[in-house]
Amino acid sequence: MSSGRWASRGPDYSEHYRERAQQLARRFAVMEGVVGVLLTGGLTFGEADRYSDIDLIVYLRQQSLRTWYFGEAPLPEGESRYRDLRLDVAYLDYERERDRAWSPSERWGASRAEILYDPEGLLAELLAEKRLTTDDLNGEALDLAARIRFQLERLVPAWLYRGESLAAHHVLNQSTSELIRLAHLINQDPGPEAGWNVVLLESLTQVPDGFLDGIRDAMQTGDLSAGAASRRRYVLFRLLQECWTQLAPEEPFEDRADFVRQRRMLKDLVVRGNISFSEFRDQYDLRLLIQSPAFELVFIDRQSDELQVCFNRDRLHHIVHHDLGRFLDYQQRLLRELAAASGTDIDS
């Protein structure tokens, strides 16, 4: 996809707005208790038009924020007019924000925010701590891909079978939005708010060829009939498959994110035989231990000085040769893969 920037049809006010944002930051900087000022929102994407706001977050010490609540704030919080500007200002308690767990959308904001004032480096430290990690983003992408597939394979056909094509289209609309977010996650971007998420698709580097055209096609609802829903479902499913190839190129296209993680864990264990419990806990979700087929193959050895997570090769051999039929199809495929990796003769 191209790397061109978004451009409004109207005049670009970004340079003027940025200058005014800096002026406002300097105004806040001389006030007691101000820790720092962040620029957020659409202006951080590089352009602004007459519908754009200057979005600022001002971090304060707790006592100073309390005084602002009692009439000392220089500007109103939230949306307001300031001379010729549209402002959206938030006043936050720095200590509380430092200690509080941020939501994914807030952490996305941290990844986009620009520091306008930070004399002690506290905001830079805060943003670095709150940003979503690569593991966070990859895990969220796996979960999102699994949800989209469930919607396309289960929910849409179910509503069409029930004769409720409008409900099917509603699910397809949701899947389209989530697929756009998935494209951002694959690019290690938590994804902007509605509108920006579409505009910025062209700036993403790791997306399937023709992705934006596919999204346009998927948004065409036609006459909201069952036939139109089936067409949209096919388009979205193809785009999802292509996204999955970039997200997890070595993993089969599964509709269960936990199973993808379990496959990775079991393939690691079948090669290594065992790992310490502490290492396992750092690398994997403990819930994987009690999900099938790991439930049958992995055990905790409590006899050694340090707890060990162990793979039971004998149990795998028995299942593959005598008990494979009681597992679901995709679980059988994994069991055969593990058997091959462990050197078990599957055909004997």
N, C-alpha and C positions, 0 to 999 in steps of 0.2 A: 504494500500500500504506500501511497505517497506520504511524505513527511511535511507537507505544506501546513501552514498555520491557518487557524480559523480566521475569517475576516467578515466583519459585519458589513451589511449593505450601506450603512450610514457612515458618517465621519468617525475616525478613530480618536478617542479621547484619552487613550491609555497614558501617554506621556504627561498630559495635564493632570490626570487623576493621580498618577504616581507622585508627582510633585506635591500635590495637595495632601496625599497620604503622609509623605515625609514631613510636611509642615505640621500636620496634626500630631504625628509621633513626637516631634520636638516639643510641641505644646504639653503633651503628657509627660515627657521626660523630666521636666523641671518640677513636677509635683511630687510631694512627699509620698513615699510608700510604693511608687510605681516600679515594678521589677522589670518590665519590658513590654514591647508592643509588637504584635504580629499583624501582617497583612495576609488575608485569606480571600477566598471567593474567586470570582471570575477574573479579576484583574491579574491574578497570578498566572493566568494562561496567556497573557501577553497583549490582549487588546480589550478595548472597552467602547461601548456606544452609549447612547442616551438612556438606555434601560439598565445600565450597569450601576452597581453600588460600589462604594468603597467599604470593604468589610474589614474591620479591625477588631482584634482581641487585645484588651489591656489587662495584664496580670499585675495584681497588687498584693501587698502584704495584708493580712487579714484585718488588722486594726484600721488601716487606711480605707479599705473597702467599706468597713462599717460606717465610717464617717461620710463616705460618698452616698451611702443609703439615706443619710440624714440631710441631704441637700448640698453636699460639697462637690458632687460630680460636675465636671466642666461641660459635659454634653449628655443628652439623654441616652439611655441604653436602648438597644433595639433599633428599629428603623426610624429615621427622621430626616428632615431637611436641614442642611447647614449651608446657608448662603445659596450657592448654585449647585450644591452637591447632594446626592442621595447617599446617606450613611447607614450602615448597619454595624453597631458597636456592641461588643460584649465586654463586661467587666467581670473578671474571674479572680478568685482567691488562689494565689500561686501555691501555697502550701497544700491546700485541699486538692488542687489539680495534680500536684506532684504525687500525692499518696493515693489518689483514686484510680481505679481501673477504668480505662477509656474504652468506649465502644469502637467497633470496627470503623464506623463512619468518622468518628472523632480522630482515630488514628490515621485514617486516610487524609483528613485535613492537615494533620501534622506533617505528612509527607509532601504536601503542596505549599504549606505556609512559608512566608518570607519574613525574616526578622528585620524590623525597622529600628528597634532600640533594644539593646541587651548589654548594659555596661558590665555586668558581672559574669556574663556567659551562662546565666541560669536557664534562659529559654532554649539556647542551643543544646544544653544538656538534657532538658526536659523533652524536647522534640526527638532527640536521638533515642531516648529511652522509650518513648511512646510509639515510635514508628513500627509498623507491622514488619515482621521479619520475613525472609524468604520462605521459611518453613510454615509460618502462619498463612502466607498467601497461597502456597502450594496445597496445603491442607484444605483451605477454604475452597480452592478451585476444584479439588476432587469431590468435595461434598456438593458443590453447586452443579458439577457435571452429572453427578448421580441423580440429583433432584430433577434436572432438566430431562434426563433420559426417562425417569419414572413418569413424568408428566406426559411425555410424547408417546411412550409405549403403553402406558396403563390408563392414564386419566382421559386423554383425548379419545382413544377408541371406546372407552366406557361411555362417555357422554354421547358419542355418535351412535352407539348401539341403543342408547336410551331414547334416541330421537331428539336430543337437546343440543342442536348444532351451535346455538348461541353460547352455551356453557363451554363447548369445545373451543370455540374461538376465544373465549375469555382466558382459558388455560393457555392457548397458543400465544396470546398477547403477553402473558406473564413469562412464558418460556422465552419469547423473543427478548424481553428486557433482561432476563437472567443470562441469556447467551451473550448479549452485549457486555454484561459485567464479567462473564467468563473470559472474554477476549482480553479485557483489561487485566484480569488476574494473571493470565498466561504471560503477560508482559510485565509482571511484577508491579502492577499498578492496582491499588485497591479499588479504583474506579470512582469517578466523579458523580455528582448528582445528575438527576434526569435532565436530558437536553445536552449537557456537556458530554455525557457518556457516549452519545452518538456523534457529536461534532468532533470529538477527539479520536474517533476510530481511525481516521486517516493518518494520525501521527504514530500509531502503533506499528512496530516493526515485525512482531511475531504473530501474524494472523494468516489464515489460509488465503490463497489467491481468490479474488472475487467475493471476499467476505461481505463487504459493504453492499455489493449488488445483491447478494443473497439475503441480507437483512431487509433491503428494500422490497425484494420479492415476498419475503415472509410477512411484511407489514401490509401487503395488499389483501384486504379481507374479502374483496369481491362482493357477492350478494349474501355473505354470511351463511351460505348453504353448507351441507355436509361435504359436498364435492370440493368447495373452496377450502374447508378445514383440512381435508385429506391432502390437498396440494400443499398448503402451508406446513403441515406436519412433515411431509417428505422433505421440503426445503430445509427446515430447521434440523431435522435428524441428520441430513447430510452435512450441514455446517457443524453440528455437534461432533460428529465422527472425525471431521478434519481438525477441529480444535483439540480433540482428545489425542490425536496423533502428535500434536505439538506439546501437549501437557504431559503425557506419559507414553512416549514412543515405544517403550519396551513392554508395556502392559496391554493385555487384551482389553477391548472396549467393554467394560462391565458396567452394570447399573448400580453397583454397590460400592461406595467409596471405601467402606471399612474392609471389604474383601480385597481391594487393591492393596491396602496397607498390610493386610494379613498375608497376602502372597509374598510381599517383600520381606516381611519378618520371617516367614517359614523358609524361604529360599536362603536367607542368611543363616538361619539355624541349622538347616540340613547340611550346609557346608561346614559350619564351625562346630556343630555338635552341641555345644553349650556356651552360654555367656553368663557373666555375673548378673544377679538380679538388679543391682544398681545401674549397670550399663544398659540393661534392657529397659529399665524405667526411664532412663534419659533419652533413649532412641525411639521407644514405641509406647503406644497406649496400652495400659494394663488390661483394658477390656478385650483386647485381641486374644488374650490367653483363654478366654471362656467362650469364644465363638467357633463354630464348626467351620473347617475340620481341625483347627488348632486345638480345640477342646479334647480331641482324641489323641493328639500327637505330642503335646508339650506338657511337661510336668516340672514342678519346683523341687529341686534336691535340697533338703534341709540338713543333710548329714555332714556336709563340709563346713569349714569355718565360715565361709561366706556363701550365702544363698546363691544357687545356680539355676538358671532356666535351661532345661535340657530337652533335646529332641529325641523321641523314642523311635529309632529306626526299625526295631523289631515290630512295633505296632504298625508302622507304615507298611512294612512288607506283608503283614497279615491282612490289612485292609485291602491293599491292592489286589491280592490274590484270592481273597475269600469273602470280602464284605463291601466291595465297591458299590454295589447296587443300591445300598441304602442312603447314598449321598446324592445331593442334587447334581444336575449335569455340570454346572460350572465348577462345583467342588470336586467332582470326579476328574475334570481336566487338570485341576491344580494338583490333586493327589498323584496323577500320572507324571506330571512335571517333576514333582518332588522325588518320586521313585526313580526317574531317569537321572536326576541330579545326584542321588545317593548311590547310584550304581545297581539298584535293584532291577532284576530281569523281569520286566513287566509281562512278557509273554510266556514265562515258564509256568 
